[in-house]
Amino acid sequence: MNKINESIEVRKDAGEILILLFETLNKENKILNFKEILKITRWSENKINETIKFLLHTKMIDENYNFKAMGMIIVAKENMFKGVFIIEYNPTKKFKFSWELE
C-alpha cells in the first residue's frame, strides 16, 4: 500500500492544484488533465503525483480530477480550506499561484 505524503509542503501544493482545478472548472467549464497541470505549473511529475495522491486520499477529487462533494465544500469554506491546506483561499479574490511568482 502506498503511503500518502501529508507534509505541509504537499498539503500547500495540493491546495494550489485544487484551486487551479476549481477556477478552471468555473471559468472555462473544463476539467484539466495531468499533462495540462504539468504544463501550467511547470512542476515535476513527482510533485504533481504527490499532490494528486493527497487530493484523492482526502476525497477532494476522483481519478478523473472531477470534484467530489468534499472538494466543493472545502473550496467554499475559507476556514476549512486553510485547516487542510495551510494556505488561504477566498473564491471571490484573485489567487496568486506559486508558479506565477517564479
C-alpha positions as CSV (number, residue, x, y, z in Angstrom):
1,M,0.0,0.0,0.0
2,N,1.3,3.4,-1.0
3,K,1.8,5.8,1.9
4,I,0.3,9.2,1.4
5,N,2.7,12.1,1.9
6,E,0.8,14.6,4.2
7,S,3.7,17.0,4.7
8,I,3.0,20.7,4.9
9,E,4.6,21.2,1.5
10,V,2.4,18.6,-0.2
11,R,-0.7,20.0,1.6
12,K,0.1,23.5,0.3
13,D,0.8,22.2,-3.2
14,A,-2.4,20.1,-3.2
15,G,-4.3,23.2,-2.2
16,E,-3.0,25.1,-5.1
17,I,-3.9,22.3,-7.5
18,L,-7.4,22.1,-6.0
19,I,-7.8,25.9,-6.6
20,L,-6.4,25.5,-10.1
21,L,-8.9,22.8,-10.9
22,F,-11.8,24.7,-9.3
23,E,-11.0,28.0,-11.1
24,T,-10.6,26.3,-14.4
25,L,-13.9,24.5,-14.0
26,N,-15.7,27.7,-13.0
27,K,-14.1,30.0,-15.6
28,E,-13.7,27.6,-18.6
29,N,-16.1,24.8,-17.7
30,K,-13.2,22.5,-18.2
31,I,-11.5,19.7,-16.2
32,L,-7.7,19.7,-16.5
33,N,-5.7,16.5,-17.0
34,F,-2.3,15.6,-15.7
35,K,-0.4,16.9,-18.7
36,E,-2.2,20.3,-18.6
37,I,-1.4,20.6,-14.9
38,L,2.2,19.8,-15.6
39,K,2.4,22.4,-18.4
40,I,0.7,25.1,-16.3
41,T,2.6,24.6,-13.1
42,R,6.0,23.6,-14.6
43,W,6.3,21.3,-11.5
44,S,7.9,17.9,-11.7
45,E,5.8,14.9,-12.4
46,N,6.6,13.5,-9.0
47,K,5.5,16.7,-7.2
48,I,2.2,16.7,-9.1
49,N,1.7,12.9,-8.4
50,E,2.2,13.5,-4.7
51,T,-0.4,16.3,-4.7
52,I,-2.9,14.3,-6.7
53,K,-2.5,11.3,-4.3
54,F,-3.2,13.6,-1.4
55,L,-6.4,15.0,-3.1
56,L,-7.6,11.5,-3.9
57,H,-6.9,10.3,-0.4
58,T,-8.8,13.2,1.1
59,K,-11.7,12.6,-1.3
60,M,-11.5,16.1,-2.8
61,I,-11.3,14.8,-6.4
62,D,-11.8,11.5,-8.2
63,E,-9.4,9.7,-10.5
64,N,-10.5,11.8,-13.5
65,Y,-9.9,15.1,-11.5
66,N,-13.6,15.7,-11.1
67,F,-14.6,17.4,-7.8
68,K,-16.2,15.2,-5.2
69,A,-18.6,16.7,-2.6
70,M,-15.8,17.2,-0.1
71,G,-13.8,19.2,-2.6
72,M,-16.6,21.5,-3.4
73,I,-17.5,22.1,0.2
74,I,-13.9,22.8,1.3
75,V,-13.2,25.3,-1.6
76,A,-16.3,27.3,-0.5
77,K,-15.3,27.4,3.2
78,E,-12.2,29.5,3.8
79,N,-11.5,28.3,7.4
80,M,-11.8,24.6,6.4
81,F,-9.6,25.2,3.4
82,K,-6.8,26.7,5.4
83,G,-7.1,24.0,8.0
84,V,-6.5,21.3,5.5
85,F,-4.2,23.0,3.0
86,I,-2.4,25.6,5.2
87,I,-2.9,28.3,2.6
88,E,-5.7,30.9,2.4
89,Y,-8.2,30.9,-0.4
90,N,-11.1,33.2,-1.0
91,P,-13.0,32.3,-4.2
92,T,-14.1,36.0,-4.6
93,K,-10.5,37.2,-4.8
94,K,-7.6,36.6,-7.3
95,F,-5.3,33.8,-6.0
96,K,-1.6,34.1,-6.7
97,F,-0.2,30.7,-7.6
98,S,3.4,29.9,-6.7
99,W,4.3,29.2,-10.3
100,E,3.2,32.7,-11.2
101,L,5.6,34.2,-8.7
102,E,8.6,32.4,-10.1
